[in-house]
Amino acid sequence: MLDASHIIITLGTAWVYRFISSDTIVANCHKVPQKQFLKELLPIDEITASLENICALIKSVNPRASIIFTVSPVRHLKDGFIENQRSKSHLFAGIHEVVEPRKQHYYFPSYEILMDELRDYRFYNADMIHPNETAINYIWKKFSETWFNENTLQTLTKVEEIQKGLAHKPFNPNSEAHQKFLNKLAQKKETLTQAFPFMKF
């Protein structure tokens, strides 16, 4: 957090639960009976104020960080179709009150990409709610192309090559070909970890 160049904040829902006895919004019900809570939709101005406070706190410890907001494309259908749309719309409105490139506050449209570009259920898991691997990879590619420079993209490619190599299951682990493969993989890891000591494989 102190050294991060970018911080991504993803919002999921504007519905909250207020614990009646203390009149406070809670993060977890801890299996307390539902009748002890009131369900509320946060108004846009409260969402905006909360996001502004979050940005101020982040900037107080890391003034150089860029903050990227996004809205989760996962629909909270347990709240209902209409309620989900109301919730997401409040999040959009609250975020766009805070987005200001001059202050290094940005918005990435992951929700819109899934709903508008990938508007087909073949991009969802069997539950028809969560995006599948194809959709996740598509959104990640869009994010990478937007936010990563050419050097970072090249480094990502190298990391992916190593990760695939580590996941590879050989037919014959003792063969000469596999030993050469392992040596080459070790060299790739060594090269990357020298350049980026924080990387762990």
Secondary structure as UniProt FT lines:
FT   STRAND          6..11
FT   STRAND          15..19
FT   TURN            20..23
FT   STRAND          24..25
FT   TURN            30..31
FT   HELIX           34..36
FT   STRAND          37..41
FT   HELIX           44..61
FT   TURN            63..64
FT   STRAND          66..71
FT   HELIX           77..79
FT   HELIX           81..98
FT   HELIX           101..103
FT   STRAND          105..107
FT   HELIX           110..112
FT   HELIX           113..117
FT   HELIX           121..123
FT   TURN            126..127
FT   HELIX           133..147
FT   HELIX           150..167
FT   TURN            173..174
FT   HELIX           176..195
FT   TURN            197..198
//
